């Protein structure tokens, strides 16, 4: 028995997915069904491409890395919890 699944997605994503599926010689529904079956079987899903950071986030990370390399913005090391808590509360 078959059913219809309505999924909202960006138009561009749908068009790109349809084009790739067509290039591979399968309907997009086959791709979707394959992913759904794997999700049900494994109980998990994976993403295979690295996400792109927003430019402002990437800049903040780069700045933090440079500061860390210069030893800036780092807390001191502690030998005990009391000294650590005193540092946090100061």
C-alpha positions in Angstrom: 0.0 0.0 0.0 1.3 3.5 -0.9 0.5 6.9 0.7 1.3 10.5 -0.2 3.7 12.4 1.9 3.7 16.2 1.6 6.9 17.8 2.6 7.7 21.5 2.6 11.1 22.4 1.2 12.7 25.3 -0.5 11.9 25.4 -4.3 15.7 25.5 -5.1 16.4 22.5 -3.0 13.6 20.5 -4.6 14.7 21.5 -8.1 18.3 20.6 -7.4 17.3 17.2 -5.8 15.0 16.4 -8.8 17.8 17.3 -11.2 20.3 15.1 -9.4 17.8 12.2 -9.1 17.0 12.5 -12.8 20.8 12.5 -13.6 21.1 9.3 -11.5 18.1 7.8 -13.4 15.7 7.5 -10.4 12.6 9.5 -9.4 13.0 11.8 -6.4 10.4 9.6 -4.6 12.9 6.8 -4.7 15.6 9.0 -3.0 13.1 10.1 -0.3 11.9 6.6 0.3 15.5 5.3 0.6 16.3 8.0 3.2 13.1 7.3 5.1 13.8 3.5 5.2 17.3 4.1 6.4 16.1 6.5 9.1 13.6 3.9 10.3 16.1 1.1 10.2 18.9 2.9 12.0 17.0 5.4 14.1 19.4 8.1 13.1 20.4 10.3 10.2 23.6 11.9 9.1 24.6 14.9 7.2 27.5 14.5 4.8 28.4 18.1 4.0 30.1 20.6 6.3 27.7 23.4 7.2 28.7 26.9 6.2 29.1 29.3 9.1 27.6 32.8 8.8 30.4 35.2 8.0 30.1 37.0 11.3 30.4 33.7 13.2 33.4 32.7 11.2 35.1 36.0 12.0 34.4 35.6 15.8 35.9 32.1 15.7 39.0 33.3 13.8 39.4 36.2 16.3 39.1 33.8 19.3 41.6 31.4 17.7 44.1 34.3 17.2 43.5 35.5 20.8 44.1 32.0 22.2 47.3 31.6 20.2 48.5 34.8 21.8 47.5 33.6 25.2 44.7 36.2 25.5 41.3 35.6 27.1 42.3 32.4 28.8 41.6 31.6 32.4 44.5 30.5 34.6 44.9 26.9 35.6 43.8 25.7 39.1 45.0 23.1 41.5 41.8 22.9 43.5 38.1 23.7 43.3 38.2 26.4 45.9 40.6 28.6 43.9 38.6 27.9 40.8 35.3 29.0 42.5 37.0 32.1 43.9 38.2 33.0 40.4 34.7 32.6 39.0 33.1 34.7 41.8 35.7 37.5 41.4 
